[in-house]
Amino acid sequence: MALQFTDANFEKDVLESDIPVLVDFYADWCGPCKMVAPIVAELADEYEGVFKIGKINVDENQETAQKYRVMSIPTLIIFKNGAAVETVVGAVPKKSLLDKLESHK
């Protein structure tokens, strides 16, 4: 199951993570976000222990969304060793996300 990130836990759970993290920046009203949500949930189960995978609601956590210049949603960012290393904007197929994750294992 995908984790829920917030402004309050982002530094500890994402930036200080000892494994890579995929963060899905989304909003409840966003159609393409709803298309990506089941893919993110599947990846969270498939990559448990290899990646932390979770979501952050941009409406409720504007500070983090602004910090990473999230202008369009969904935006998915892979973090490794506290740094954003890959960004994907828009609804993309599962295969695309799998390829990105595999390249940052």
C-alpha positions as CSV (number, residue, x, y, z in Angstrom):
1,M,0.0,0.0,0.0
2,A,1.3,3.5,-0.9
3,L,2.4,5.7,2.0
4,Q,0.9,9.1,2.7
5,F,3.5,11.9,2.8
6,T,2.8,15.4,4.2
7,D,4.7,18.6,4.7
8,A,5.3,17.5,8.3
9,N,6.8,14.1,7.6
10,F,8.4,14.7,4.1
11,E,12.0,15.4,5.4
12,K,12.1,12.4,7.7
13,D,10.2,9.9,5.5
14,V,11.5,10.9,2.0
15,L,14.7,13.0,2.2
16,E,16.3,11.0,5.1
17,S,15.2,7.6,3.7
18,D,17.9,5.0,3.4
19,I,16.2,3.6,0.3
20,P,15.0,5.4,-2.8
21,V,11.5,7.0,-2.7
22,L,8.9,7.5,-5.4
23,V,6.5,10.4,-4.5
24,D,3.2,10.9,-6.4
25,F,2.2,14.6,-6.1
26,Y,-1.6,14.5,-6.6
27,A,-5.0,16.1,-5.8
28,D,-8.3,14.4,-5.2
29,W,-10.0,16.4,-8.0
30,C,-7.4,15.5,-10.6
31,G,-8.6,13.0,-13.3
32,P,-5.1,11.9,-14.5
33,C,-4.1,11.5,-10.9
34,K,-6.9,9.0,-10.4
35,M,-5.6,7.1,-13.4
36,V,-2.1,6.9,-11.9
37,A,-3.2,6.0,-8.4
38,P,-3.8,2.3,-8.9
39,I,-0.4,2.0,-10.7
40,V,1.3,3.7,-7.7
41,A,-0.5,1.3,-5.3
42,E,0.6,-1.7,-7.3
43,L,4.2,-0.5,-7.4
44,A,4.2,0.1,-3.7
45,D,3.3,-3.6,-3.2
46,E,5.8,-4.9,-5.8
47,Y,8.7,-2.8,-4.6
48,E,8.2,-3.0,-0.9
49,G,11.5,-2.9,0.9
50,V,13.3,-1.8,-2.3
51,F,11.6,1.6,-2.7
52,K,9.4,3.7,-0.4
53,I,6.4,4.6,-2.6
54,G,3.8,7.1,-1.5
55,K,1.6,10.1,-2.3
56,I,1.4,13.7,-1.2
57,N,-1.8,15.8,-1.7
58,V,-0.7,19.1,-3.2
59,D,-3.8,21.0,-1.9
60,E,-3.1,20.0,1.7
61,N,0.7,20.2,1.4
62,Q,1.5,23.2,-0.6
63,E,4.9,23.9,1.0
64,T,6.4,20.7,-0.4
65,A,4.7,21.1,-3.7
66,Q,6.1,24.6,-4.1
67,K,9.6,23.5,-3.0
68,Y,9.8,21.0,-5.8
69,R,8.1,23.3,-8.3
70,V,5.1,21.0,-9.0
71,M,3.1,23.0,-11.6
72,S,1.2,20.1,-13.1
73,I,-0.2,17.0,-11.6
74,P,0.3,14.2,-11.4
75,T,4.0,14.7,-10.9
76,L,6.0,11.8,-9.8
77,I,9.5,12.4,-8.4
78,I,12.1,9.8,-7.5
79,F,14.3,10.8,-4.5
80,K,17.6,9.1,-3.8
81,N,19.9,10.1,-0.9
82,G,17.8,13.2,-0.2
83,A,17.8,14.5,-3.8
84,A,15.3,14.5,-6.5
85,V,16.9,12.4,-9.3
86,E,14.0,11.9,-11.8
87,T,10.7,13.6,-12.5
88,V,7.8,12.3,-14.5
89,V,4.9,14.7,-15.3
90,G,1.4,13.4,-16.3
91,A,-0.3,10.1,-16.4
92,V,2.1,7.5,-17.8
93,P,1.8,3.8,-18.3
94,K,3.1,1.4,-15.6
95,K,5.9,0.3,-17.9
96,S,7.3,3.8,-18.0
97,L,7.4,4.0,-14.2
98,L,8.9,0.5,-13.9
99,D,11.7,1.6,-16.2
100,K,12.4,4.7,-14.1
101,L,12.4,2.7,-10.8
102,E,14.6,0.0,-12.2
103,S,17.2,2.7,-13.3
104,H,17.4,4.0,-9.7
105,K,17.5,0.8,-7.7
